[in-house]
Amino acid sequence: MGWLKNLFIKPDNKELKENKEQVIPDKNKEHILPVKSSKVSDFNKYVRENSEIITESHRLIEEAKTEYQAVTSYLTDIQKIDMIPMEQRGELEEAASNIVNLSKEREMIQNRKYDITDTQYRLFERYEMQIPKELAAVKEAESYQESIESDLKRLEQEKQNFLNEKDEIAYKQTFLKGIAVATCVIIVLLFAIFAILTTYTNSNMTLPFLLTVLMGMATALYIFMEARKNANDIQLVRIKLNKVIMLANKVTIKSVNNRNYLDYIYNKYMVDNYEQFKNCWEQFVKIKDENKKYRSNSQLLEYYYERLINELKRFGVNDAEIWIYQPSAILDSREMVEIRHRLNVRRQKLRERIDTYQKQKEEAAKNIISMIKACPERKDDAIRILDEYKIRQDVLESQI
């Protein structure tokens, strides 16, 4: 049926050129024997080669005639279709129109491209019932992950602030130690100076001594108060820092657990994030709907195929089945004319091929007869070979 369908398909130039003429090589020209000096083996070989040409030519002629009859039958069918009255073409054209539209829809479905892979499609099909819930869960988990990461950044910043504050308090303590040492040195020096002055000048240094003592006491009191304050501050900072670290550890654990869940879902469905997961799910739903539509489309096509065939048979069209491949020609007279033209060209080429094969067949038969006439003593061998190829009647009875 495939070669019958090809009659309605417009061939390209290459095909036209290749099918223009199929010719059997003329083996006679390769074996022109001197008749009087021919041997038995040469005689038999010559007859056998020409017999093969006759057999092959006969086969090709029969094939071409069969195809010629089919083309003629199709041309007759076209004439019958063209002669259907307009008032009776309603059912036929409706079926043809629906076949055209459904075929276009089917082709569009088949040519549509999606990002989802076959493996992903099977996964989505397997977990179809739970995916909607997992989609919502993944979206919430990704949002929660963003919140967790934001909290971790904030806690890390607070931790760094407390560490900086701790370093600052430690620096203050070091500064207070420096003040204490400097004050002690100054007081000792002042006491020494006052003692020397008292010894050598007999001056009354009671008041300077008292003032120096008061200065030392005031400095000591300041250092004590600041040191105590720094100790309290550093203790408070340590408590706050420990709280921040503990909270950061808890948040980190939540982040790890949430990330593990997301990674599990991503690996399970072969996606990278929620958006890709959602996109693949939407494509899965579309493909599933299109598969249903495709099955429905196939059923409708079968229905309209049957209607078209029945309508064509009702009007006497012999090969109605072939028209399911060219329904648009029933609707468009220009396309029908183009098909008719292609069939006429095909029929003309078939006639030319039949003539060519017939000439080759006749030429091979003449060669055999000539050889038999030239070597009458070998006639029995020739007849035996002709009987092998079942062409004795075609060769001898028609020309002897």
FIDOVO-605271 format. One record per residue (C-alpha): residue in three letters; x, y, z. Coordinates in nm, 2 decimals, padded with zeros to 4 digits, m for minus. Example, Ala and Ser with C-alpha at 12.3 -4.5 7.8 and 13.67 -1.06 7.14 Angstrom:
<nodes>
+---------+--------+--------+--------+
! residuo !   east !  north !     up !
+---------+--------+--------+--------+
!     ala !  01.23 ! m00.45 !  00.78 !
!     ser !  01.37 ! m00.11 !  00.71 !
+---------+--------+--------+--------+
</nodes>
This chain:
<nodes>
+---------+--------+--------+--------+
! residuo !   east !  north !     up !
+---------+--------+--------+--------+
!     met !  00.00 !  00.00 !  00.00 !
!     gly !  00.30 !  00.23 !  00.06 !
!     trp !  00.38 !  00.27 ! m00.31 !
!     leu !  00.02 !  00.34 ! m00.38 !
!     lys !  00.03 !  00.62 ! m00.13 !
!     asn !  00.33 !  00.76 ! m00.30 !
!     leu !  00.13 !  00.82 ! m00.61 !
!     phe ! m00.04 !  01.11 ! m00.43 !
!     ile !  00.28 !  01.25 ! m00.28 !
!     lys !  00.45 !  01.51 ! m00.49 !
!     pro !  00.80 !  01.37 ! m00.59 !
!     asp !  01.10 !  01.59 ! m00.59 !
!     asn !  01.32 !  01.65 ! m00.90 !
!     lys !  01.57 !  01.39 ! m00.79 !
!     glu !  01.30 !  01.12 ! m00.77 !
!     leu !  01.16 !  01.22 ! m01.11 !
!     lys !  01.50 !  01.19 ! m01.27 !
!     glu !  01.57 !  00.85 ! m01.11 !
!     asn !  01.23 !  00.71 ! m01.20 !
!     lys !  01.23 !  00.85 ! m01.55 !
!     glu !  01.33 !  00.52 ! m01.71 !
!     gln !  01.45 !  00.19 ! m01.57 !
!     val !  01.64 !  00.01 ! m01.83 !
!     ile !  01.78 ! m00.34 ! m01.83 !
!     pro !  02.14 ! m00.35 ! m01.93 !
!     asp !  02.17 ! m00.49 ! m02.28 !
!     lys !  02.39 ! m00.79 ! m02.22 !
!     asn !  02.37 ! m00.89 ! m02.59 !
!     lys !  02.62 ! m00.61 ! m02.68 !
!     glu !  02.87 ! m00.76 ! m02.44 !
!     his !  02.85 ! m01.11 ! m02.60 !
!     ile !  02.84 ! m01.08 ! m02.98 !
!     leu !  02.98 ! m01.42 ! m03.07 !
!     pro !  03.12 ! m01.54 ! m03.40 !
!     val !  02.84 ! m01.78 ! m03.49 !
!     lys !  03.04 ! m02.04 ! m03.68 !
!     ser !  03.32 ! m02.06 ! m03.41 !
!     ser !  03.10 ! m02.06 ! m03.11 !
!     lys !  03.14 ! m02.34 ! m02.86 !
!     val !  02.87 ! m02.52 ! m02.67 !
!     ser !  02.94 ! m02.33 ! m02.34 !
!     asp !  02.94 ! m02.00 ! m02.53 !
!     phe !  02.61 ! m02.09 ! m02.70 !
!     asn !  02.44 ! m02.19 ! m02.37 !
!     lys !  02.58 ! m01.88 ! m02.20 !
!     tyr !  02.45 ! m01.65 ! m02.47 !
!     val !  02.10 ! m01.81 ! m02.47 !
!     arg !  02.08 ! m01.81 ! m02.09 !
!     glu !  02.18 ! m01.44 ! m02.07 !
!     asn !  01.92 ! m01.34 ! m02.32 !
!     ser !  01.66 ! m01.56 ! m02.14 !
!     glu !  01.74 ! m01.37 ! m01.82 !
!     ile !  01.68 ! m01.04 ! m02.00 !
!     ile !  01.34 ! m01.17 ! m02.13 !
!     thr !  01.24 ! m01.30 ! m01.79 !
!     glu !  01.34 ! m00.98 ! m01.61 !
!     ser !  01.18 ! m00.76 ! m01.88 !
!     his !  00.86 ! m00.96 ! m01.85 !
!     arg !  00.86 ! m00.92 ! m01.47 !
!     leu !  00.91 ! m00.54 ! m01.50 !
!     ile !  00.64 ! m00.51 ! m01.77 !
!     glu !  00.39 ! m00.69 ! m01.54 !
!     glu !  00.49 ! m00.46 ! m01.25 !
!     ala !  00.46 ! m00.15 ! m01.46 !
!     lys !  00.12 ! m00.27 ! m01.60 !
!     thr !  00.00 ! m00.33 ! m01.25 !
!     glu !  00.11 !  00.02 ! m01.14 !
!     tyr ! m00.03 !  00.16 ! m01.47 !
!     gln ! m00.37 !  00.01 ! m01.39 !
!     ala ! m00.36 !  00.15 ! m01.03 !
!     val ! m00.27 !  00.50 ! m01.16 !
!     thr ! m00.56 !  00.47 ! m01.42 !
!     ser ! m00.79 !  00.36 ! m01.14 !
!     tyr ! m00.69 !  00.66 ! m00.93 !
!     leu ! m00.75 !  00.90 ! m01.22 !
!     thr ! m01.09 !  00.74 ! m01.26 !
!     asp ! m01.15 !  00.79 ! m00.89 !
!     ile ! m01.06 !  01.16 ! m00.92 !
!     gln ! m01.30 !  01.20 ! m01.20 !
!     lys ! m01.57 !  01.03 ! m00.99 !
!     ile ! m01.50 !  01.27 ! m00.70 !
!     asp ! m01.51 !  01.57 ! m00.93 !
!     met ! m01.84 !  01.46 ! m01.06 !
!     ile ! m02.01 !  01.44 ! m00.72 !
!     pro ! m02.28 !  01.71 ! m00.71 !
!     met ! m02.23 !  02.00 ! m00.48 !
!     glu ! m02.55 !  01.93 ! m00.29 !
!     gln ! m02.43 !  01.58 ! m00.21 !
!     arg ! m02.07 !  01.67 ! m00.10 !
!     gly ! m02.17 !  01.79 !  00.24 !
!     glu ! m02.08 !  01.48 !  00.44 !
!     leu ! m01.77 !  01.41 !  00.23 !
!     glu ! m01.63 !  01.76 !  00.27 !
!     glu ! m01.72 !  01.77 !  00.64 !
!     ala ! m01.52 !  01.45 !  00.70 !
!     ala ! m01.23 !  01.57 !  00.49 !
!     ser ! m01.23 !  01.91 !  00.67 !
!     asn ! m01.22 !  01.74 !  01.01 !
!     ile ! m00.94 !  01.51 !  00.90 !
!     val ! m00.73 !  01.81 !  00.79 !
!     asn ! m00.80 !  02.00 !  01.12 !
!     leu ! m00.74 !  01.70 !  01.34 !
!     ser ! m00.42 !  01.61 !  01.15 !
!     lys ! m00.29 !  01.97 !  01.20 !
!     glu ! m00.37 !  01.95 !  01.57 !
!     arg ! m00.20 !  01.62 !  01.60 !
!     glu !  00.11 !  01.75 !  01.42 !
!     met !  00.12 !  02.05 !  01.65 !
!     ile !  00.10 !  01.83 !  01.96 !
!     gln !  00.38 !  01.60 !  01.82 !
!     asn !  00.61 !  01.90 !  01.74 !
!     arg !  00.57 !  02.08 !  02.07 !
!     lys !  00.89 !  02.09 !  02.27 !
!     tyr !  00.92 !  02.07 !  02.65 !
!     asp !  01.21 !  02.10 !  02.90 !
!     ile !  01.09 !  01.81 !  03.11 !
!     thr !  01.28 !  01.48 !  03.04 !
!     asp !  01.13 !  01.14 !  03.00 !
!     thr !  01.28 !  01.03 !  03.33 !
!     gln !  01.13 !  01.33 !  03.51 !
!     tyr !  00.79 !  01.26 !  03.34 !
!     arg !  00.79 !  00.91 !  03.48 !
!     leu !  00.89 !  01.04 !  03.82 !
!     phe !  00.61 !  01.30 !  03.82 !
!     glu !  00.37 !  01.03 !  03.70 !
!     arg !  00.47 !  00.80 !  03.98 !
!     tyr !  00.43 !  01.07 !  04.25 !
!     glu !  00.15 !  01.26 !  04.08 !
!     met ! m00.08 !  01.26 !  04.38 !
!     gln !  00.17 !  01.40 !  04.63 !
!     ile !  00.35 !  01.65 !  04.42 !
!     pro !  00.10 !  01.94 !  04.48 !
!     lys !  00.16 !  01.91 !  04.85 !
!     glu !  00.53 !  01.88 !  04.80 !
!     leu !  00.53 !  02.19 !  04.58 !
!     ala !  00.37 !  02.40 !  04.85 !
!     ala !  00.61 !  02.24 !  05.11 !
!     val !  00.91 !  02.32 !  04.89 !
!     lys !  00.80 !  02.68 !  04.84 !
!     glu !  00.75 !  02.72 !  05.21 !
!     ala !  01.09 !  02.55 !  05.28 !
!     glu !  01.27 !  02.78 !  05.04 !
!     ser !  01.11 !  03.09 !  05.20 !
!     tyr !  01.20 !  02.95 !  05.55 !
!     gln !  01.56 !  02.89 !  05.43 !
!     glu !  01.59 !  03.25 !  05.32 !
!     ser !  01.46 !  03.36 !  05.66 !
!     ile !  01.70 !  03.13 !  05.84 !
!     glu !  02.00 !  03.26 !  05.64 !
!     ser !  01.89 !  03.61 !  05.71 !
!     asp !  01.88 !  03.53 !  06.09 !
!     leu !  02.22 !  03.37 !  06.07 !
!     lys !  02.36 !  03.68 !  05.91 !
!     arg !  02.20 !  03.89 !  06.18 !
!     leu !  02.33 !  03.67 !  06.46 !
!     glu !  02.68 !  03.66 !  06.31 !
!     gln !  02.67 !  04.04 !  06.30 !
!     glu !  02.56 !  04.05 !  06.67 !
!     lys !  02.83 !  03.80 !  06.76 !
!     gln !  03.09 !  04.01 !  06.59 !
!     asn !  02.96 !  04.33 !  06.77 !
!     phe !  02.99 !  04.15 !  07.11 !
!     leu !  03.34 !  04.03 !  07.03 !
!     asn !  03.44 !  04.39 !  06.93 !
!     glu !  03.28 !  04.52 !  07.26 !
!     lys !  03.47 !  04.25 !  07.45 !
!     asp !  03.80 !  04.36 !  07.29 !
!     glu !  03.72 !  04.72 !  07.37 !
!     ile !  03.66 !  04.64 !  07.74 !
!     ala !  03.99 !  04.45 !  07.75 !
!     tyr !  04.16 !  04.75 !  07.60 !
!     lys !  04.01 !  04.97 !  07.88 !
!     gln !  04.14 !  04.74 !  08.14 !
!     thr !  04.49 !  04.75 !  07.99 !
!     phe !  04.46 !  05.13 !  07.99 !
!     leu !  04.36 !  05.14 !  08.36 !
!     lys !  04.66 !  04.93 !  08.45 !
!     gly !  04.88 !  05.18 !  08.27 !
!     ile !  04.72 !  05.47 !  08.46 !
!     ala !  04.78 !  05.28 !  08.79 !
!     val !  05.15 !  05.22 !  08.72 !
!     ala !  05.20 !  05.58 !  08.60 !
!     thr !  05.03 !  05.72 !  08.91 !
!     cys !  05.24 !  05.51 !  09.14 !
!     val !  05.56 !  05.62 !  08.97 !
!     ile !  05.45 !  05.99 !  08.99 !
!     ile !  05.36 !  05.96 !  09.37 !
!     val !  05.69 !  05.79 !  09.45 !
!     leu !  05.88 !  06.06 !  09.26 !
!     leu !  05.68 !  06.34 !  09.43 !
!     phe !  05.75 !  06.19 !  09.78 !
!     ala !  06.12 !  06.17 !  09.70 !
!     ile !  06.13 !  06.53 !  09.59 !
!     phe !  05.94 !  06.65 !  09.89 !
!     ala !  06.17 !  06.45 !  10.12 !
!     ile !  06.48 !  06.61 !  09.96 !
!     leu !  06.34 !  06.96 !  09.98 !
!     thr !  06.25 !  06.91 !  10.35 !
!     thr !  06.60 !  06.78 !  10.43 !
!     tyr !  06.79 !  07.05 !  10.25 !
!     thr !  06.57 !  07.36 !  10.28 !
!     asn !  06.39 !  07.29 !  10.61 !
!     ser !  06.07 !  07.38 !  10.42 !
!     asn !  05.73 !  07.26 !  10.55 !
!     met !  05.61 !  07.00 !  10.29 !
!     thr !  05.31 !  06.88 !  10.49 !
!     leu !  05.05 !  07.03 !  10.25 !
!     pro !  05.22 !  06.89 !  09.94 !
!     phe !  05.24 !  06.55 !  10.10 !
!     leu !  04.87 !  06.56 !  10.18 !
!     leu !  04.78 !  06.68 !  09.83 !
!     thr !  04.99 !  06.40 !  09.68 !
!     val !  04.82 !  06.14 !  09.90 !
!     leu !  04.48 !  06.28 !  09.81 !
!     met !  04.57 !  06.26 !  09.44 !
!     gly !  04.68 !  05.90 !  09.48 !
!     met !  04.36 !  05.81 !  09.66 !
!     ala !  04.14 !  05.98 !  09.40 !
!     thr !  04.33 !  05.80 !  09.12 !
!     ala !  04.30 !  05.47 !  09.30 !
!     leu !  03.93 !  05.52 !  09.35 !
!     tyr !  03.88 !  05.60 !  08.98 !
!     ile !  04.08 !  05.30 !  08.88 !
!     phe !  03.88 !  05.08 !  09.12 !
!     met !  03.54 !  05.20 !  09.00 !
!     glu !  03.63 !  05.17 !  08.63 !
!     ala !  03.79 !  04.83 !  08.68 !
!     arg !  03.48 !  04.71 !  08.86 !
!     lys !  03.25 !  04.85 !  08.58 !
!     asn !  03.47 !  04.68 !  08.31 !
!     ala !  03.45 !  04.35 !  08.50 !
!     asn !  03.07 !  04.37 !  08.51 !
!     asp !  03.05 !  04.48 !  08.15 !
!     ile !  03.27 !  04.20 !  08.02 !
!     gln !  03.07 !  03.95 !  08.22 !
!     leu !  02.75 !  04.08 !  08.07 !
!     val !  02.91 !  04.07 !  07.72 !
!     arg !  03.01 !  03.71 !  07.77 !
!     ile !  02.66 !  03.61 !  07.87 !
!     lys !  02.51 !  03.79 !  07.57 !
!     leu !  02.78 !  03.63 !  07.34 !
!     asn !  02.70 !  03.28 !  07.47 !
!     lys !  02.33 !  03.34 !  07.41 !
!     val !  02.40 !  03.45 !  07.06 !
!     ile !  02.63 !  03.15 !  06.99 !
!     met !  02.37 !  02.91 !  07.13 !
!     leu !  02.09 !  03.07 !  06.92 !
!     ala !  02.31 !  03.07 !  06.61 !
!     asn !  02.38 !  02.69 !  06.67 !
!     lys !  02.01 !  02.62 !  06.70 !
!     val !  01.94 !  02.82 !  06.38 !
!     thr !  02.22 !  02.64 !  06.20 !
!     ile !  02.08 !  02.31 !  06.29 !
!     lys !  01.74 !  02.42 !  06.16 !
!     ser !  01.91 !  02.54 !  05.84 !
!     val !  02.09 !  02.21 !  05.79 !
!     asn !  01.77 !  02.01 !  05.84 !
!     asn !  01.57 !  02.24 !  05.61 !
!     arg !  01.85 !  02.23 !  05.35 !
!     asn !  01.86 !  01.84 !  05.37 !
!     tyr !  01.49 !  01.83 !  05.30 !
!     leu !  01.52 !  02.06 !  05.00 !
!     asp !  01.82 !  01.87 !  04.86 !
!     tyr !  01.62 !  01.55 !  04.90 !
!     ile !  01.33 !  01.69 !  04.70 !
!     tyr !  01.56 !  01.84 !  04.44 !
!     asn !  01.73 !  01.51 !  04.39 !
!     lys !  01.41 !  01.32 !  04.39 !
!     tyr !  01.26 !  01.52 !  04.11 !
!     met !  01.58 !  01.61 !  03.94 !
!     val !  01.53 !  01.99 !  03.98 !
!     asp !  01.74 !  02.28 !  04.12 !
!     asn !  01.48 !  02.50 !  04.29 !
!     tyr !  01.11 !  02.56 !  04.34 !
!     glu !  01.07 !  02.75 !  04.02 !
!     gln !  01.21 !  02.47 !  03.81 !
!     phe !  01.00 !  02.22 !  04.01 !
!     lys !  00.69 !  02.42 !  03.94 !
!     asn !  00.77 !  02.46 !  03.57 !
!     cys !  00.83 !  02.09 !  03.53 !
!     trp !  00.50 !  02.01 !  03.71 !
!     glu !  00.31 !  02.25 !  03.48 !
!     gln !  00.47 !  02.09 !  03.18 !
!     phe !  00.38 !  01.75 !  03.31 !
!     val !  00.02 !  01.85 !  03.35 !
!     lys !  00.02 !  02.00 !  02.99 !
!     ile !  00.17 !  01.69 !  02.84 !
!     lys ! m00.08 !  01.47 !  03.02 !
!     asp ! m00.37 !  01.68 !  02.90 !
!     glu ! m00.22 !  01.67 !  02.55 !
!     asn ! m00.18 !  01.29 !  02.56 !
!     lys ! m00.55 !  01.27 !  02.65 !
!     lys ! m00.63 !  01.51 !  02.36 !
!     tyr ! m00.40 !  01.31 !  02.13 !
!     arg ! m00.59 !  00.99 !  02.22 !
!     ser ! m00.92 !  01.16 !  02.16 !
!     asn ! m00.78 !  01.31 !  01.84 !
!     ser ! m00.68 !  00.96 !  01.72 !
!     gln ! m01.03 !  00.83 !  01.79 !
!     leu ! m01.19 !  01.12 !  01.61 !
!     leu ! m00.95 !  01.07 !  01.31 !
!     glu ! m01.05 !  00.70 !  01.29 !
!     tyr ! m01.41 !  00.80 !  01.30 !
!     tyr ! m01.37 !  01.06 !  01.02 !
!     tyr ! m01.15 !  00.82 !  00.82 !
!     glu ! m01.43 !  00.57 !  00.82 !
!     arg ! m01.68 !  00.84 !  00.73 !
!     leu ! m01.47 !  00.96 !  00.44 !
!     ile ! m01.41 !  00.61 !  00.31 !
!     asn ! m01.78 !  00.52 !  00.33 !
!     glu ! m01.88 !  00.84 !  00.15 !
!     leu ! m01.63 !  00.78 ! m00.13 !
!     lys ! m01.74 !  00.42 ! m00.17 !
!     arg ! m02.10 !  00.54 ! m00.18 !
!     phe ! m02.01 !  00.74 ! m00.50 !
!     gly ! m01.82 !  00.44 ! m00.65 !
!     val ! m01.46 !  00.54 ! m00.57 !
!     asn ! m01.26 !  00.21 ! m00.58 !
!     asp ! m00.95 !  00.30 ! m00.37 !
!     ala ! m01.12 !  00.52 ! m00.11 !
!     glu ! m00.86 !  00.44 !  00.16 !
!     ile ! m00.59 !  00.64 ! m00.02 !
!     trp ! m00.78 !  00.96 !  00.02 !
!     ile ! m00.73 !  00.97 !  00.40 !
!     tyr ! m00.38 !  01.08 !  00.31 !
!     gln ! m00.50 !  01.37 !  00.08 !
!     pro ! m00.82 !  01.50 !  00.23 !
!     ser ! m00.73 !  01.86 !  00.14 !
!     ala ! m00.75 !  01.77 ! m00.23 !
!     ile ! m01.12 !  01.69 ! m00.18 !
!     leu ! m01.16 !  02.05 ! m00.04 !
!     asp ! m00.92 !  02.23 ! m00.28 !
!     ser ! m00.98 !  02.19 ! m00.65 !
!     arg ! m00.63 !  02.33 ! m00.73 !
!     glu ! m00.46 !  02.06 ! m00.53 !
!     met ! m00.68 !  01.80 ! m00.70 !
!     val ! m00.56 !  01.93 ! m01.04 !
!     glu ! m00.20 !  01.90 ! m00.92 !
!     ile ! m00.26 !  01.54 ! m00.81 !
!     arg ! m00.42 !  01.46 ! m01.15 !
!     his ! m00.13 !  01.62 ! m01.33 !
!     arg !  00.12 !  01.41 ! m01.13 !
!     leu ! m00.07 !  01.09 ! m01.20 !
!     asn ! m00.09 !  01.17 ! m01.57 !
!     val !  00.29 !  01.23 ! m01.58 !
!     arg !  00.34 !  00.90 ! m01.39 !
!     arg !  00.12 !  00.71 ! m01.63 !
!     gln !  00.31 !  00.85 ! m01.93 !
!     lys !  00.64 !  00.75 ! m01.78 !
!     leu !  00.49 !  00.40 ! m01.71 !
!     arg !  00.39 !  00.37 ! m02.08 !
!     glu !  00.74 !  00.47 ! m02.18 !
!     arg !  00.89 !  00.21 ! m01.94 !
!     ile !  00.66 ! m00.06 ! m02.07 !
!     asp !  00.76 !  00.02 ! m02.43 !
!     thr !  01.13 !  00.01 ! m02.34 !
!     tyr !  01.10 ! m00.32 ! m02.16 !
!     gln !  00.90 ! m00.47 ! m02.45 !
!     lys !  01.17 ! m00.37 ! m02.70 !
!     gln !  01.44 ! m00.52 ! m02.48 !
!     lys !  01.24 ! m00.84 ! m02.45 !
!     glu !  01.18 ! m00.86 ! m02.83 !
!     glu !  01.55 ! m00.79 ! m02.90 !
!     ala !  01.66 ! m01.06 ! m02.67 !
!     ala !  01.41 ! m01.31 ! m02.83 !
!     lys !  01.55 ! m01.22 ! m03.17 !
!     asn !  01.90 ! m01.28 ! m03.05 !
!     ile !  01.81 ! m01.62 ! m02.93 !
!     ile !  01.63 ! m01.71 ! m03.26 !
!     ser !  01.93 ! m01.58 ! m03.46 !
!     met !  02.16 ! m01.80 ! m03.25 !
!     ile !  01.94 ! m02.11 ! m03.30 !
!     lys !  01.92 ! m02.05 ! m03.68 !
!     ala !  02.30 ! m02.01 ! m03.69 !
!     cys !  02.35 ! m02.33 ! m03.49 !
!     pro !  02.05 ! m02.56 ! m03.56 !
!     glu !  02.23 ! m02.85 ! m03.40 !
!     arg !  02.21 ! m02.67 ! m03.07 !
!     lys !  01.84 ! m02.61 ! m03.09 !
!     asp !  01.76 ! m02.88 ! m02.83 !
!     asp !  02.00 ! m02.71 ! m02.58 !
!     ala !  01.83 ! m02.38 ! m02.65 !
!     ile !  01.48 ! m02.52 ! m02.60 !
!     arg !  01.59 ! m02.68 ! m02.27 !
!     ile !  01.72 ! m02.35 ! m02.14 !
!     leu !  01.41 ! m02.17 ! m02.26 !
!     asp !  01.20 ! m02.43 ! m02.07 !
!     glu !  01.41 ! m02.36 ! m01.76 !
!     tyr !  01.30 ! m02.00 ! m01.78 !
!     lys !  00.95 ! m02.09 ! m01.89 !
!     ile !  00.97 ! m01.87 ! m02.20 !
!     arg !  00.97 ! m02.12 ! m02.48 !
!     gln !  00.64 ! m02.02 ! m02.61 !
!     asp !  00.72 ! m01.65 ! m02.59 !
!     val !  01.04 ! m01.70 ! m02.80 !
!     leu !  00.99 ! m01.99 ! m03.04 !
!     glu !  00.63 ! m02.00 ! m03.12 !
!     ser !  00.61 ! m01.63 ! m03.18 !
!     gln !  00.91 ! m01.61 ! m03.41 !
!     ile !  00.99 ! m01.95 ! m03.56 !
+---------+--------+--------+--------+
</nodes>
